[in-house]
Amino acid sequence: MSKRTAKDAHLPVGECVTQVQDILRQRLCHQRLPDKPEGVESQHRHLLELLKRTAIHGESNSVLIVGPRGAGKTMLLKCVLRDLLEDKEAQKSLLQVHLNGLLQTDDRIALKEITRQLHLENVVGDKVFGSFAENLGFLLEALKKGDRSSSRPVLFILDEFDLFAHHKNQTLLYNLFDVSQSAQAPIAVVGITCRLDVLELLEKRVKSRFSHRQIHLLSSLTFTQYLERVRTQLSLPDGFPDSRFAQDWNDGVKTLCGDKSVEEVLQRHYNSSKDVRSLHMLLMLCLSRVSVAKPAIKPADLLEASRLCFADAKANMLHGLSILELCLIIAMKHLNDVYEGEPFNHQMVHNEFKKFLQRKSNSMYNFEQPVILKAFEHLQQLELIRPVDGSSAKTQREYQLMRLMLDHSQIMEALQKYPQCPTDVKQWAMSAFG
Amino acid sequence: MVLLTLTSAASGPCRWNGHWGRRRCHRPVAGGRRSMTALLQHPGYEDESLQRVAEQLPCREAQSAVLLSLMGQPQQYSYPSIFIYGHRASGKSHVMHVLLRELELPHATLSCVECVSGALLFQRVLLSLFGHEAAALLPRSASLSDFVRVYRQQCSLSPAEQTRFIVMEKAELLRDADANLLPALLRLQELVEDNVTVVLLSEIAWDKFRPNTGCFEPLLLHFPDYSKGELQQILSQDRHPSYSADFYSSYINILLGVFYSVCRDLRELRHLAALNFSKFCEPVAEGKVKETDTHKLWRNIEPHLKKAMQTVYLREVSSLQWEQMQQMEEKETGVVRGLSAHTHIELPYYSKFLLIAAYLASYNPARTDKRFFLKHHGKIKKTNFLKKNEKTSNHLLGPKPFPLDRLLAIFYSVVDNRVAPTASIFSQISSLVTLQLLAQVSHEDQLDAPKYKCAVSMDFICAISRTVNFDIVKYLYDFL
């Protein structure tokens, strides 16, 4: 397509919306790497410098990237790797081993994975031969034989680093850090973890071999930077085929971010968590409402998405209970009020419910004991009430002590929203003492 | 005989009254054919398939529209994990199955109840997504690491052109599996680098799932419960072909009137509706009552439904027994032998007294034994026995443990004739423990002073004491 037609190209609206969805979904759902990571330039430089020293100059290093969930640690590392591999020499000689604490739950599995990824000689196809001790010895031999000038640098990336610290004797960590401290094959060990106290988890001998180099990703965004981040996440890049549509879209996003109600909503989200991942979830909910009929994001979409994010799950579940179960919950609330949160059992709740029935003359809720027990068990299956820890085998079902997992205010709020709640039940709930 | 499949799928053509569509209607695209009934529209999917989807999902249009918009077009990425929660039988699995089946998306559905170990889960997923050869590549007790490795290999051989879905029902059981399974599944898209989305269905809120150190938060979707009108609409679709729709709707109305305040589970209500319909039509079939005479029909069916609540609803009698009872004449049915009736076993004479003594020992405080069981207890003021606080009523707190000596002491005073402490008495105590009418509280090694607790209910013990002409209520502290 020549440059002239590219500038004047006007795609139909449906095609534009599909393209927008493609691009934004890649960004929000698939965590596509941005060209330049925002807000973490110094950390990026630091890490890149460190890894360059290993890859090009053959120096062994170890570093930990620490930050809360959703702060962008893996994204930072991937950006650094991408920039590192632009260098021809690094690309030629660097070997990478990616391990994850969730997958490699044992040192044995981890060792097999390392052997597989490095294509060492005891791997045939996929199967790794030998016992744990043999594999470990082989790997250490392979790493020991080299030195700075003759062997290829290896980069070990340990995701969920804190889970590796729970392995028996921390063998893998000890050996990796040991190799990185001694003058053997140049390796770099990069650990990624969400626990700030990760060093407490390491044994003394492992900790002493670690270089104590930590890169922290504690986000220090101000609210204006947060708003700016929202705008950039939703804006289309310059390479979009239909430039007029892209211009309209970006202008729409700018007005959206300037809207007062939207700012309030975003302020609320910012106050609860600053991390990028929850922002992506919110924007994804907004994006899903973009369609051909409505090819823009409106403030109402953001409000609706925010409402979905902040919905109380337990209140939603209370909405769907039957009247009998609701009465049982109100009886439990009264028991909690009178006895200040002491655990109760089914007989006490039934007793309380019977007191309510005696006051009302109608026999509409006069159910048999087994029916009430079935309703009680349903509440237990929904985990709205939980048994107090104890020997549940020895006590009968009706006498097992339970606790209510709901708050006073949650119950009252749910009652307001309950469809066609009978007035006597509501009055019973609001009365002070049973 | 009524053959019933307990699924929550509403089969058959649905009655489409146009007015209760207060849903998010997408405005029709220029050139769209259907205007009012095209409630689901999406550029990536054909209109006919979406129409079929909408027909099979009455009262769930809003939720399926939201799901469809989140799924996006098949080749686009979707959010890595979605968590759908809602009450039982609120249509979560049904909506997912219908969507995935009609739109022909690659998926793997499994129930966490069946996949007790991780290896079974991995095998199922690979089998559904990639076929037999892929599942065979997994080693014998496969770990998560093996699963991800095989998945990645298969992915490089056949990359995903459409989003792959893994749907897990009863996801609350994943919490009891290995600690790494749930967090890994939530970020499966990132771990295998493929266009895959994991959908978790559960009836428990997400707050109870979150691991200690956090995890990748899924997108939360709530499926609200059906309202009474929606339940009526869905249940009315099962109508019997030989009767009119209004007749069946009036039947459902009566049924909901009896059961709605107790149970809102769609599956249970459908089961009850199917079981009791023949009894409802009986007067009409015999010609005694016309179809429109609702009052007589109600009078006929209402006591029947009330009995159903005590028996079939509680699973006291099986559905088969219920149907047989309906066919017998009324005077022949007699007393319904429910499941709990089988706990009333015949005990020997002294065993009954031992049980009565155990009940008295469990529910009376030890200091009151003197007053009840000694002939000359002197003057004990009744005011000492006033109940201070209702909560301390022992019938609310449960049975208390008692030592064997106390049991025997009460037993000797309760039994009218003289009994020698022979081995047969003690062996009867052991058999009562085996029958689980008494529970042994002390450790099994403790032979010299074992402690027991009485595990029967008030109704049971009253029935037993009536057979031996013993007035137990007179001896209970709570009923003074």
Interface residues (C-beta under 8 A of the other chain):
Chain A: G14 V17 T18 Q21 D22 R25 Q26 L28 C29 H30 Q31 P68 R69 T74 N100 G101 L102 L103 Q104 T105 D106 I109 E113 R116 D126 D162 L163 C194 R195 R277 S278 M281 M284 L285 S288 R289 S291 V292 A293 L308 C309 A311 A313 K314 N316 M317 H319 G320 L321 S322 I323 L324 Y339 N345 Q347 M348 N351 M364 Y365 F367 E368 P370 V371 K374 A375 Q381 L382 E383 K394 T395 Q396 E398 Y399 P419 Q420
Chain B: H26 R27 V29 Q41 H42 P43 V66 S69 L70 G72 Q73 Q76 Y77 S78 Y79 P80 Y85 G86 H87 S90 S143 L144 S145 V148 R149 D178 N180 P183 A184 Q189 E190 L191 N195 E203 I204 A205 W206 D207 K208 T213 G214 C215 F216 E217 L219 L220 L221 H222 P224 D225 S227 K228 Y260 S261 V262 C263 R264 M309 Q310 Y313 L314 E316 S340 E390 K391 H395 L396 L397 G398 P399 A439 V441 K453 A455 S457
